């Protein structure tokens, strides 16, 4: 196995092994888990990936969450990130599915709005467009380090409200279903997440973060927007150019990501599996409800 850094701050490519190797070999898993804790984003190229293999690999890191109500694949462990409709054709730009894709192009970390946040996500490429559709990542651990001592002291225990409705309504105020509103109420999270393995702290940010209970609304949103800008300066971005057979694992505690648009007439289909956080992942450090 070889671990090759892809950016000065974070992200690495894992080569010389398959996803099944990691599942079946305890030593390989330990090496990959250590690389995950260190680099936050791991890229696996040229995988013979199926839904079952991806789920097996993901479960090695922890319990899998079920996909939320209203999603393609709701109630399963497989979230379908796609612009392909039920008829097998690409959807129109004003279709709800296209609007969901557009919302994924905001900087976010997965499942911060859920009762139980996520440790990690894996995205496996099934069908890729000829151009566009990359995913950008940033390290919120590196962003935390770049803050001044005074800012870290002031922000370390700040409580932020995360809401799925907030991020989706930035795209379209009608995008949410009644079931989504009912089943996904706003939750409160601390602004930082402490990794118990290495003692590193990260900003915990997302497009779902829309309020700070201790601050007036406009002041809170200005603070959150400023921190997002701080974390996403261009020099801090790793941009992943997808190929069919790619699988990317990322740490939701220590990164943000966003999709890049592609021609909506070109089909794209990826499968995401999401790993729920546990006490061993430092969950207590971020929960504020």
FENWO-V719336 format. One line per field, one symbol per residue. ss: DSSP state (h for helix, s for strand, l for the rest). psi: psi as a letter, one per 30 degrees, with the letter a starting at -180 (. if undefined). burial: 1 if it has 9 or more other ideal C-beta (glycine too) atoms within 8 Angstrom, else 0. A space follows every 10 residues. Layout:
BEGIN
ss = ???
psi = ???
burial = ???
END
This chain:
BEGIN
ss = lsssslllll lsssslllhh hhhhlhhhhh hhhhhhhhhl ssssllllll hhhhhhhhhl lllsllllll llllllllss sslsllllls lllllhhhhh hhhllllsll lllllllsss ssssssslll llllsssssh hhhhhhllhh hhhhhlllss sslhhhhhhl lllllllhhh hhhlllssss lsssllllll ssslllllss slllllhhhh hhhhhhhhhh hllhhhssss llllllssss slllsssssl llllllllss ssssssllhh hlhhhlsll
psi = kkjjkflffl klkklgllee eeefjeeeee eeeeeeeefe kkkjlhkikl eeeeeeeeff flkklkklkf ljgkgagjkj jlgklfgglk llfgkeeeee eeefgkklkk gfflejlkel lkkkkekklf laglkkkljf eeeeefllee eeeefegkkk kkkeeeeeff ekfgfkleee eefilklkkl flkkjfeggk kkkjllffjf ljfflleeee eeeeeeeeee fgkefgkkjk jkkkfkkkkl jffglllllk llkffkkkjl kkkkkkklef ggefffkf.
burial = 1010010001 1111001011 1110000110 1110111011 1111101010 0011111110 1101101110 1011001111 1111100001 1000101111 1111111111 1111001111 1111101110 0111111111 1111001000 0100110111 1111111110 1000110001 1001011111 1111100000 1111111111 1100000011 1011001101 1100011111 0110111111 1111111111 0101011111 1111111100 111011000
END
